[in-house]
Amino acid sequence: MMNIEKDRLVNMYRTMVRIRQFEERVSKEFASGNIPGFVHLYIGEEASGTGACAALRPDDYITSTHRGHGHVIAKGGRTDRMMAELFGKKTGYCKGKGGSMHIADTDLGILGANGIVGAGIPLAGGAALSARMRGTDQVVICFLGDGASNRGTFHEGINLAAVWQLPVVYVLENNLYAEKTRISDTYKLTNLSDRAGAFGIPEVTVDGNDVIAVYEAVQAAVEKARAGEGPSLIECKTYRIHGHFEGDPQTYKPAEEVEEWKKKDPIDNFRKRLADMGVLTDEDAGAIDREAAGEIDDAVRFAEESPFPAPEEALEDVFA
Ligand SMILES: Cc1ncc(C[n+]2csc(CCOP(=O)(O)OP(=O)(O)O)c2C)c(N)n1
């Protein structure tokens, strides 16, 4: 951690705060009926998306999941356009027609959130193959959940990427649940990264609530991938504090478990660590909080003031 520049550490902290505040506001706006459809929040998991994307260059790619707002913010996406998309407005990332699970910004290498669990895995392989064929040294991070790693796309996609030595880093965000199903009901493994051995690629498990641990592990894997040494699988052990989707009462989670993980809050703990290191004062942290709050207020205002798409545009931009 001592080798990481101060600016990078503070930027990672700022990104996590922006994600948290975006998500908390989405929770409120959803409860007020301002956001149609489904939203799956990333609260509690901010360190994995932030640490992973901090290891990328702007021209690298990510593929995301149904829980993708944090990935988008960490890769440099705009909170106003994302909020407008959630509100179903014309100024949103998909002109208001896609919603939370279809946020993409190809200019930033964000190849899309995805409502189909595990569908980002083959897409990441395709993007990596394209980079190889175009002769660039771009890398792809493929975010996936513990549930996704029991799908066929995981085995087929990672196997082919391993055989072809494609530049993909699979970041498996293990938040202990797939919807309401605990991983112990669907796995015999303790570390889900163990599966990487079957594909002949490096397996790493890190504390997914420790942004530095995630950053260091992903950075090493990105370097290998960029050097033509193929894919890696990094499991980030983390926890989602909110329900699977907003409105889920989470009756399937033991209360003590939630309390235990709240104590491991990735943002609180990182703030304390940075304070101990003399990198972030209380004043700095307060300024970051206020700046993020202002950004999210602006994003909501932008969303509220934007028009809905016209009904006659409903079938435009529909590809399938
Ligand atoms: C192919 C497919 N099967 C089932 C679903 C329904 N579904 C949506 S999210 C989800 C759980 C995914 O769990 P995980 O991959 O661990 O991600 P998390 O929600 O924990 O972030 C399921 C089963 C779906 N969207 N797509």
The ligand as an ORCA input file, in Angstrom:
! r2SCAN-3c Opt
* xyz 1 1
  C     -29.641    -16.876    -17.114
  C     -30.370    -16.300    -15.936
  N     -30.840    -17.132    -14.984
  C     -31.504    -16.636    -13.915
  C     -31.736    -15.269    -13.826
  C     -32.469    -14.713    -12.618
  N     -31.475    -14.066    -11.741
  C     -31.269    -12.742    -11.764
  S     -30.055    -12.274    -10.727
  C     -29.805    -13.846    -10.178
  C     -28.786    -14.158     -9.128
  C     -27.406    -13.853     -9.592
  O     -26.520    -14.058     -8.548
  P     -25.015    -13.629     -8.639
  O     -24.459    -13.988     -9.982
  O     -24.336    -14.181     -7.459
  O     -25.050    -12.039     -8.589
  P     -25.531    -11.105     -7.391
  O     -26.999    -10.852     -7.597
  O     -25.239    -11.799     -6.122
  O     -24.741     -9.847     -7.570
  C     -30.655    -14.723    -10.837
  C     -30.689    -16.181    -10.604
  C     -31.255    -14.443    -14.866
  N     -31.412    -13.111    -14.845
  N     -30.549    -14.963    -15.895
*
